[in-house]
């Protein structure tokens, strides 16, 4: 797997979270790695459950949120 994997095809998230990420231009894990965790959490539709699903998927791909 690479950091360019599409989030929607890799992680089971609620529709509001998928929509929020897509509207922010976050489609791949590489896109997600360009964001700070706090900024992603501030997106309407992205909550603790979505972040807890994203964290292990990011780690598995060797990417992390921007510091």
C-alpha positions as a Markdown table, in Angstrom:
| # | Residue | x | y | z |
|---|---|---|---|---|
| 1 | Unk | 0.0 | 0.0 | 0.0 |
| 2 | Unk | 1.2 | 3.5 | -0.7 |
| 3 | Unk | 0.4 | 6.9 | 0.9 |
| 4 | Unk | -1.6 | 7.7 | -2.2 |
| 5 | Unk | -4.3 | 5.2 | -1.4 |
| 6 | Unk | -7.8 | 6.7 | -1.6 |
| 7 | Unk | -9.3 | 7.1 | 1.8 |
| 8 | Unk | -12.9 | 6.3 | 0.7 |
| 9 | Unk | -11.8 | 3.0 | -0.7 |
| 10 | Unk | -9.6 | 2.1 | 2.3 |
| 11 | Unk | -11.3 | 3.2 | 5.5 |
| 12 | Unk | -14.9 | 2.8 | 6.6 |
| 13 | Unk | -16.1 | 6.3 | 7.7 |
| 14 | Unk | -19.5 | 7.8 | 8.0 |
| 15 | Unk | -20.9 | 9.7 | 5.0 |
| 16 | Unk | -20.5 | 13.1 | 6.8 |
| 17 | Unk | -16.8 | 12.4 | 7.4 |
| 18 | Unk | -16.2 | 11.3 | 3.8 |
| 19 | Unk | -18.1 | 14.4 | 2.5 |
| 20 | Unk | -16.1 | 16.7 | 4.7 |
| 21 | Unk | -12.8 | 15.2 | 3.7 |
| 22 | Unk | -13.7 | 15.3 | 0.0 |
| 23 | Unk | -14.9 | 18.9 | 0.2 |
| 24 | Unk | -11.6 | 19.9 | 1.8 |
| 25 | Unk | -9.7 | 18.2 | -1.0 |
| 26 | Unk | -8.6 | 15.3 | 1.1 |
| 27 | Unk | -8.9 | 12.3 | -1.1 |
| 28 | Unk | -5.8 | 10.3 | -0.5 |
| 29 | Unk | -3.6 | 9.6 | 2.6 |
| 30 | Unk | -0.9 | 11.8 | 1.0 |
| 31 | Unk | -3.5 | 14.6 | 1.0 |
| 32 | Unk | -4.3 | 13.9 | 4.7 |
| 33 | Unk | -0.7 | 13.9 | 5.7 |
| 34 | Unk | -0.5 | 17.6 | 4.6 |
| 35 | Unk | -3.0 | 18.5 | 7.3 |
| 36 | Unk | -2.7 | 19.0 | 11.0 |
| 37 | Unk | -4.9 | 16.6 | 13.1 |
| 38 | Unk | -6.5 | 19.6 | 14.8 |
| 39 | Unk | -7.5 | 21.1 | 11.4 |
| 40 | Unk | -9.0 | 17.8 | 10.2 |
| 41 | Unk | -10.9 | 17.5 | 13.5 |
| 42 | Unk | -12.3 | 21.0 | 13.0 |
| 43 | Unk | -14.0 | 20.0 | 9.7 |
| 44 | Unk | -17.8 | 19.7 | 10.1 |
| 45 | Unk | -18.6 | 16.0 | 9.9 |
| 46 | Unk | -15.2 | 14.7 | 11.1 |
| 47 | Unk | -15.4 | 13.5 | 14.7 |
| 48 | Unk | -13.4 | 11.4 | 17.2 |
| 49 | Unk | -14.8 | 8.2 | 15.6 |
| 50 | Unk | -13.5 | 9.2 | 12.1 |
| 51 | Unk | -10.1 | 10.2 | 13.5 |
| 52 | Unk | -9.8 | 6.9 | 15.4 |
| 53 | Unk | -10.4 | 5.0 | 12.1 |
| 54 | Unk | -8.0 | 7.2 | 10.2 |
| 55 | Unk | -5.0 | 6.9 | 12.6 |
| 56 | Unk | -4.3 | 3.2 | 12.2 |
| 57 | Unk | -4.8 | 3.4 | 8.4 |
| 58 | Unk | -2.3 | 6.3 | 8.2 |
| 59 | Unk | 0.2 | 4.4 | 10.4 |
| 60 | Unk | -0.1 | 1.3 | 8.2 |
| 61 | Unk | 0.9 | 3.5 | 5.3 |
| 62 | Unk | 3.8 | 5.2 | 7.1 |
| 63 | Unk | 2.2 | 8.6 | 7.0 |
| 64 | Unk | 1.1 | 10.9 | 9.9 |
| 65 | Unk | -0.6 | 14.2 | 10.3 |
| 66 | Unk | 1.5 | 17.4 | 9.8 |
| 67 | Unk | 3.0 | 18.5 | 13.1 |
